[in-house]
Amino acid sequence: MEIAKLIVIIICVIISLIGVIFVYDARRIIKKLFSFGDQNEGSFILKICGFGMSVIASLIIMILMK
């Protein structure tokens, strides 16, 4: 059971790091991958998604560490 818990924690850490990257590099990612007419809206959406990913993954890690 401890190995499964460790694997889930590692996956959540990776997801949290990806979320932080989305928040800090949102405009660069939007310019590279998508061809939106309104880059501000796309950047905002990517930042919100990254923040949500980070918070949810961090909460899962906190719950599993107890």
Phi and psi restraints in degrees (value plus and minus 20) as a CYANA .aco file:
   2 GLU   PHI     -87.2   -47.2
   2 GLU   PSI     -53.3   -13.3
   3 ILE   PHI     -87.3   -47.3
   3 ILE   PSI     -61.6   -21.6
   4 ALA   PHI     -84.0   -44.0
   4 ALA   PSI     -59.4   -19.4
   5 LYS   PHI     -83.5   -43.5
   5 LYS   PSI     -62.0   -22.0
   6 LEU   PHI     -85.3   -45.3
   6 LEU   PSI     -60.6   -20.6
   7 ILE   PHI     -83.4   -43.4
   7 ILE   PSI     -63.2   -23.2
   8 VAL   PHI     -84.4   -44.4
   8 VAL   PSI     -59.1   -19.1
   9 ILE   PHI     -84.8   -44.8
   9 ILE   PSI     -62.8   -22.8
  10 ILE   PHI     -83.1   -43.1
  10 ILE   PSI     -62.5   -22.5
  11 ILE   PHI     -83.2   -43.2
  11 ILE   PSI     -60.6   -20.6
  12 CYS   PHI     -87.2   -47.2
  12 CYS   PSI     -55.4   -15.4
  13 VAL   PHI     -84.2   -44.2
  13 VAL   PSI     -62.6   -22.6
  14 ILE   PHI     -83.1   -43.1
  14 ILE   PSI     -63.8   -23.8
  15 ILE   PHI     -83.1   -43.1
  15 ILE   PSI     -60.9   -20.9
  16 SER   PHI     -83.8   -43.8
  16 SER   PSI     -60.2   -20.2
  17 LEU   PHI     -85.8   -45.8
  17 LEU   PSI     -58.9   -18.9
  18 ILE   PHI     -83.5   -43.5
  18 ILE   PSI     -59.8   -19.8
  19 GLY   PHI     -82.2   -42.2
  19 GLY   PSI     -60.1   -20.1
  20 VAL   PHI     -86.1   -46.1
  20 VAL   PSI     -59.8   -19.8
  21 ILE   PHI     -82.0   -42.0
  21 ILE   PSI     -60.8   -20.8
  22 PHE   PHI     -80.4   -40.4
  22 PHE   PSI     -59.6   -19.6
  23 VAL   PHI     -87.6   -47.6
  23 VAL   PSI     -65.9   -25.9
  24 TYR   PHI    -100.2   -60.2
  24 TYR   PSI     -51.4   -11.4
  25 ASP   PHI    -131.9   -91.9
  25 ASP   PSI       9.6    49.6
  26 ALA   PHI     -81.6   -41.6
  26 ALA   PSI     -66.8   -26.8
  27 ARG   PHI     -85.6   -45.6
  27 ARG   PSI     -61.4   -21.4
  28 ARG   PHI     -84.5   -44.5
  28 ARG   PSI     -60.1   -20.1
  29 ILE   PHI     -86.5   -46.5
  29 ILE   PSI     -62.3   -22.3
  30 ILE   PHI     -82.6   -42.6
  30 ILE   PSI     -63.8   -23.8
  31 LYS   PHI     -84.2   -44.2
  31 LYS   PSI     -56.7   -16.7
  32 LYS   PHI     -95.9   -55.9
  32 LYS   PSI     -66.2   -26.2
  33 LEU   PHI    -115.0   -75.0
  33 LEU   PSI     -53.7   -13.7
  34 PHE   PHI    -138.2   -98.2
  34 PHE   PSI     133.8   173.8
  35 SER   PHI    -134.4   -94.4
  35 SER   PSI      47.4    87.4
  36 PHE   PHI    -100.5   -60.5
  36 PHE   PSI     127.0   167.0
  37 GLY   PHI     -93.5   -53.5
  37 GLY   PSI     -57.7   -17.7
  38 ASP   PHI    -128.5   -88.5
  38 ASP   PSI      76.9   116.9
  39 GLN   PHI     -93.9   -53.9
  39 GLN   PSI     -43.8    -3.8
  40 ASN   PHI     -85.0   -45.0
  40 ASN   PSI     -62.7   -22.7
  41 GLU   PHI     -86.5   -46.5
  41 GLU   PSI     -62.8   -22.8
  42 GLY   PHI     -84.2   -44.2
  42 GLY   PSI     -58.7   -18.7
  43 SER   PHI     -85.8   -45.8
  43 SER   PSI     -61.8   -21.8
  44 PHE   PHI     -82.0   -42.0
  44 PHE   PSI     -64.9   -24.9
  45 ILE   PHI     -83.5   -43.5
  45 ILE   PSI     -62.0   -22.0
  46 LEU   PHI     -86.0   -46.0
  46 LEU   PSI     -56.9   -16.9
  47 LYS   PHI     -86.7   -46.7
  47 LYS   PSI     -60.9   -20.9
  48 ILE   PHI     -84.7   -44.7
  48 ILE   PSI     -63.5   -23.5
  49 CYS   PHI     -83.0   -43.0
  49 CYS   PSI     -62.4   -22.4
  50 GLY   PHI     -83.3   -43.3
  50 GLY   PSI     -61.4   -21.4
  51 PHE   PHI     -83.9   -43.9
  51 PHE   PSI     -63.8   -23.8
  52 GLY   PHI     -83.1   -43.1
  52 GLY   PSI     -62.1   -22.1
  53 MET   PHI     -80.8   -40.8
  53 MET   PSI     -63.1   -23.1
  54 SER   PHI     -85.3   -45.3
  54 SER   PSI     -63.7   -23.7
  55 VAL   PHI     -87.2   -47.2
  55 VAL   PSI     -65.4   -25.4
  56 ILE   PHI     -85.2   -45.2
  56 ILE   PSI     -64.0   -24.0
  57 ALA   PHI     -84.8   -44.8
  57 ALA   PSI     -59.0   -19.0
  58 SER   PHI     -86.7   -46.7
  58 SER   PSI     -57.9   -17.9
  59 LEU   PHI     -84.7   -44.7
  59 LEU   PSI     -60.4   -20.4
  60 ILE   PHI     -82.9   -42.9
  60 ILE   PSI     -61.8   -21.8
  61 ILE   PHI     -82.7   -42.7
  61 ILE   PSI     -63.2   -23.2
  62 MET   PHI     -83.1   -43.1
  62 MET   PSI     -59.2   -19.2
  63 ILE   PHI     -87.5   -47.5
  63 ILE   PSI     -61.0   -21.0
  64 LEU   PHI     -94.4   -54.4
  64 LEU   PSI     -43.1    -3.1
  65 MET   PHI     -97.5   -57.5
  65 MET   PSI     -35.2     4.8
